[in-house]
Amino acid sequence: MVNSLTTPEPQTLKPGVKAPVQETLLTPRFYTTDFDAVANLDISANETEIRAIVEELRADYNRHHFVRDEEFKQSWDHITGEKRRAFIDFLERSCTSEFSGFLLFKELSRRIKSRNPLLAEAFEFMARDEARHAGFLNKSMSDLKLSLDLNYLTKNRTYTFFPPEWVIYTVYLSEKIGYWRYILVHQHMQEHPEYQFYPLFRKFESWCQDENRHGDFFKALLRSQPQLWKNWKARLWVRFFLLTVFVTHTMTVFERASFYESIGIHPRKYNNRVIQETNNTSARAFPLILNTNHPLFFWRLEQCWENNMKLAAIKNNKLPNFVKFFQRIPPATAIFWNMLRLFLIKPIDTEATRGTVL
C-alpha cells in the first residue's frame, strides 16, 4: 500500500466556494504561449489528417452526454470523512486542469483566427469540450456543497509561458495520459460496480474519448512539424517531456492514493499501467519512447516520490529557513539523480520500425 498524505480539510473563500489549492509543482498549471508563432505554423505536411480530426471535433459526439440526470438529484451527505475530502480534491484538480485547457485553447482560437482558420477552429472545438468537462466537474463539487469560482481562478492563477513546441509536446501527453486515467477507472468500475459511489464515474467512457480526440489532433499537429520529431534535439526533448510527465503523474497518484483506494484501485498498479499505456500510445507520435520495462524504471520513479515527500515534510516543519535550506539538499539531489538515471536509460526507437513517415 502506498503511504499517501492525509487530504486536508477544504478551505473556503466564502461559504460554498472552495479556495484554490496552493500552487505547487503538482497542481494543474495555467499556460500561455507565443500566439503569433502558432498562427504561422505550416501544417501542409499533414493537413489531410488534421482536417479529418477537425471534422470529428465538429461532429461533437458527446454534445448530449454530459447531462445531470435523475441519478445526480439526491443528497450526497453520506460521503463523509477522508473519502469526501479525497473526492473533493480529485474533483478540484480535474476541474482546474480542464479549465486550464479551456483558457489556453480559447485564447489560441481567438488570437489566430484570422491567420490560421483551420487551427483556430480546432482549438475552438477543444475549448468547447474542456469547458463542458470543467462545468460538469464543478457541478459535481456543488453536490458536496462546494464549488470553484472559475472567474477567480482566471484572474488569480499564475500563467506559465511555454513556447508552442513545448505546448504541443505537453498537451499531447496530458490528453493521452488523461485518456488512460479515465478509461482504466471506467474499466475498473465496470468490473467492480460496488465502488461506483457517485454517478460521475458513469460518464468516464465517453469523456475519455474527448481526451483521445484532442490527443490525436496534437499528434497530427506534431507530425506536421518535422523539427519536433525528425532530429536529435527533438529526441532529447521527447525523452525529457515523457520523463517529466511520468514523474509528475507518479507523485500525484501516490500523493492522492487515498482517493484511488476509496474506489478499490491499487495506486501503484494503476500508476504503472497508466504510464505503460501512455508510453506505448506515444509511439504513434514520437520518434522514441521510454523503456518502461527496465527493471529499475518504476523503482526510480517511486524514489522521486519518496524524496518529494521528504521535501514536503521539511517545508512544513517549524525549523528556521536556513536549516530547511540545508535539509532540502539531500532529497532534492536524490530526485535530480533518479531523474537523470531514468533519462539515461536507452530509449526505444519507434521510427526504426515504421520508417520516417507515419
N, C-alpha and C positions, 0 to 999 in steps of 0.2 A: 504494500500500500504506500502511496506517495504521501509524504507529510506536507499537507497544504497549509497555507496561512488561514487563520480564522477570519472570515469575512467581517469587517467592521460594521457597526450599525450605520444605516444610511444617514447622512447629514442633509439638511434641507435649507434651501434659500428662503422659502416661506412655506406655510402649510400646504402639503400636497405636491410641492415642486422640489425635486431632488437636486442637491448641489452636485455639480460635476465632480468626478473623481479627480484627485490631484494628478497633473500631467507627469508621467514618468516615461521611461524607455518602453514600457509595456502597454501603456494606454494608447488607444487609437489616435492617430495624429491627423491634423488638417494640413492640406498641401496647397501650394501654388506653384506655377511654372512659367516658363517663357512662352507666352501665348503666340507671339509672332513666329517663333521657331516652329511651333506646331502647325500654324496656318500655312507655313511654307514647305511642309513635308511633301515630298514627291512620292506618291503611293502607286504610281503607274506599274511598278514591277509586280504588284499583287492586287490590282484594283478589282479584278473579276471576283476574287474571293471576298474582298471587303464589301463589295456591292451585294453579294449574296447574303452575307451576315446582316447587313443593314436591312435587307428585306425581311429577314427573320425577326429582327428587332421591331420593325414596323408592324408586323403581324400581331405583336403583343399577346402572345398565347395565354398570359396569366392575368389579363385585364379583369376577369371575373373571379379570380381565385382568392384574392385577399379580402374576404368578406367575413365580418364578425357575425357568425350565425348564432342560433339559439344556444349552442353549447357554451358560448362565452358568457351568456347572460345569467350569471349566478354569482353567489358570494364565494370569494376565494380566501376567506379568513382562516380556513383550515390549513392553509400553507403557512407554517409558522417556523420560528427559530432559525437555526443555521440554514435550513433548506430554503426558507423565504429569503434570507439575506443573500445567499448564493445565487438564487434565481434572479433577484433584482439586479445583482451585479452583472450576471450574464446578459440580461435584457439591456442594461445601460450600455455596456461595452459594444454589444451588437448594434444597438440603435446609433450610437456615436459613430461607429465605423461606417454604417450605411449612409448616415447623414453627411459624413466627411466626403464620401464618394459622390453624393448628390451635389454638394457645393462645388467640387472640382469639375465634374462633368458639365454642370450647368454653366459655370463661368467659361469653360472651354468652348461650349456650343455658342454662347453669346459673343465671345471675343473673336472667333474665327469664321463666323457665319458668312460674311461677305467674300472671303478669300478662299475658303475651302468648304463649300456647302455639303459635300458628302460626309466628311469627317464631323462637321458641325451637327448634321442630322443624327449620326451615330451617337454622339455624346448627348444630344437631347433625349434620345430614346433611353439611354442608360441612366441619365439623371432621373427620368420618369420612374424607372424601376427602383432605383435606390431610394427615392422619396417615398415610394409606396411601401418599401420594406421598413424604412425608418418610422413612418407613421404607424404602421401596424405594430411594431415593437413598442412604440411609445404608448399606444392604446393598451397593450398588454401590461405595461408597467402601471397604467392607471387602474387596472383591475386590482392591483396590490396597493392602491391608494397613494401612488407616487407617479410622477412623470417628469420628463426633462423639458426645460424651457429651451427649445431649439434656437430661438432668436438670441437668447443669452449666449448660447454656445457659439453662434456665428460671430458675435461681436467680441467675445472674451477669450476664445481659444487662441493659442499661438499657431501661426501658419508657417510651415516649413517649406522653404523653396527647394524643389527638385528640378533639375534640367529635364527636358522631355524624354531623353534616353532613360533616365532613372525612373521616371513615371511609367514608361512602357514596361520596363522590367518588373517593377514592384507591383503595379496594378495587375499585370498578367498573373503574377504569382499569388497575389491576395485573392483574386477571383477564383483561381483554380483551387487554392487551399481552402477557400470558403466553400466551394462545391463539395470537396471531400469531407469537410467537417459536417456539413448539413446532411449529406447523403448517408454517411455512416451512422449518424444519430437516427435518421429515418429508418434505416435497415434494422438497427437495434430495436427501435420501438415496434416495428412490425413483428419481430421475433419475441419481444417481451412487452406486450401491451400493458402489463401491470405497472410499468414505470411511467406511463403516459399520464402524468398528473395534471396536465394543462393542455388545452386543445391547440395551442400554437404548434406543438410538435407535429400535428397532422398536416401542417402547411409546408413542411420542410422539403418534401419531394419536388413539388413544383417550384418552390423557392430556389432550390439549388440549381434548377435548370436556367434561371435567370443568371446566376453566377457563372454557369458554364458558358452561356452565350456571350457574356461580357468578356470572359477569358478568351474565347475563340476570336472575338474581334481584336483584342490586343495581340494575340498570336499572329493574326493576319497582318496587322499593322507592323509588328516587329519584323516579320519576314519580308515586308516591302522595303525595309531599310537594311541593305547589306552590311553597313557599318556596325549594326547591332548584333551580328552573328557570324560574320564571314572573315574575321581577322583575329589575331592573337589578343588584342586589347579586349575585344568583345568576350572572348573566352574567359579572361580573368574577371571581367565584370559579372558574367553569368555565374561563375563559381561563388563570387562574393555575395551576390544577392540571394542565391539559393541558400547559402550557408546562414546569412543573417536572418532570413525568413524562418528557417528551420530552428535556429537557436531561440528566436523570439517566440515561436509557437510552443516550443518545449517549455520555456519559462512560464508562459501564460497558462498552458494546460495544467502544469504542476502547481502553480500558484492558486488556481481555482479548482483543484482536484475535488473539493467537497461537492461542487455542483455536479460533476460527472458521476461521482459515487452516488449522489442522490437519485440519478436516473439509471443506476445499475451498470455504468460503464467503467471499466478499469482504466484509469488515466494513462498509465504507461503504455498499455496495449493500444489504446486509442491514439495517443500521440504518435507512436511508431507507425501505425497503419496510415494515418493521415499523411505523414511525411513521405513514406514509401510510395503511396499512390500519387501524391503531388509531384514527387521527383520523376516517377515514370511518365506521368502525363506531360511533364515539361520537355520530355524528349521530342515531342512534336513541334516545339517552338525553338528550343535552344540547341546550340551545336554540341553541347555536352551536358551531362547530369552528374550528380554526386554518386559516389559508391556507397549507398546506404547498407550494403551487405558486408562492408568491412567490419571485422569483429569489434573494433573499438568505436565505431561511428556513434551509436546511440549512448554508449557509456560516456563519451566525451561531451555530448550534448547535455547529459544529466549533470556532469561536473560543472558545466556553466550554470545550471540551475542551482546546484548546491552552493556555489560561491556567490551567486546573486542573493540567495537567502542570507548569507553571512553579511553582505553589504547592507541589506535591509535592516538586519539586527543592529548593525553598527550605527546606521542612521538614526535609529530610534532610541539608542542608549543615551544616558544623561552625562556622558563624559564631555570634557572640553573639546572644541572643534579641532585643536591642533593634535590632540590624542586620536580623535577619529580619523584624521588625515593619514596618520601612520598605520592605523588599524586597517584602513581600506586597501593599502598597498598589496598585501598578500592575496586576498580574494580577487581583486581587480586584475592582478598579474596572472592569476590562475585562469580567469575567464579568457584573457587575451591569449594565453599559451594554448589552451584547449581549442580555441577557435582557429589559431594558426595551424595546429596539428591536423585539425579537420580540413582546413583549406588545402593542406599539402598532400592529403590522400589523393592518389591518382584518380582522376575522374573517368567517366565512361564517355567515349566519343560517339555521339549519335549520328554525326554526318557520315562517318565511315560506313555505316550500314544502310544508308538511304541515298547516298550521293549528295550533291550540293544543291539540289532543287527539291523542295518539299512539295 
